[in-house]
Amino acid sequence: MLTHLDPNQADQAFPPVALALSDPDGLLAVGGCLSTQRIINAYSQGIFPWYSDEDPILWWSPDPRLVIFPEQLHISKSLHKTLRRQVFQISIDTAFTEVIKACADPRSKETGTWLCPEMQTAYIRLYQEGYAHSIEAWQDNKLVGGLYGLAVGQVFFGESMFHTQTDASKVAFVSLIKQLSLWGYQIIDCQVHTPHLVSLGAEEITRQRFSALLQQYHQRQPSATAWQQ
């Protein structure tokens, strides 16, 4: 039976992730709010919000979990060529709002978005408070790709990415992984399986192992220079 969270109690505890449903996979709780306190508490336990406009807030912890360890980043020959050519200019935290709005645009053949206005507002607030970050890819001074996510301890939680030019989001993602490795991050959460991320070295691990890694790394601080531009 799903836990119903009180929207007026931001510090309310989530149920153990082991109680998440198997169908739909990972659904753990309903309701609550999108306050910074609740969202950071959720991510620290491997839980994230994901829902559409017509739904209540839904909280998930799927099993298995897609992650990438920085040392296992895979760059294909064609992507190596793109990186060597320096087709895109990469920046960090210079266009967060633009990135999240681009990620919210419906994909081809889709009419809606899971990134409803309430979610966008919550993550923009997290950016303003120093928890959320964006990586941008530019071409001819135009934003053509990027991604955003949350940084908690030595864990980066990837949320969404977009591109309008071939390989723009891949170059942004590779640039992020390389920088996170230098800063001492240990794991990047990619949430659920996608062929795009698997091609870059992501792998599925059990929810139990993911929870153990979070316990180990989410309170450890990365390099003091992280995210300072």
PyMOL commands that set and color helices and strands:
alter all, ss='L'
color gray80, all
select helices_A, chain A and resi 17-19+36-44+70-72+77-85+96-104+117-128+168-183+195-198+207-217
alter helices_A, ss='H'
color red, helices_A
select strands_A, chain A and resi 3-5+27-31+48-49+58-60+65-68+89-92+132-139+142-152+155-163+187-191+203-205
alter strands_A, ss='S'
color yellow, strands_A
deselect
rebuild
show_as cartoon
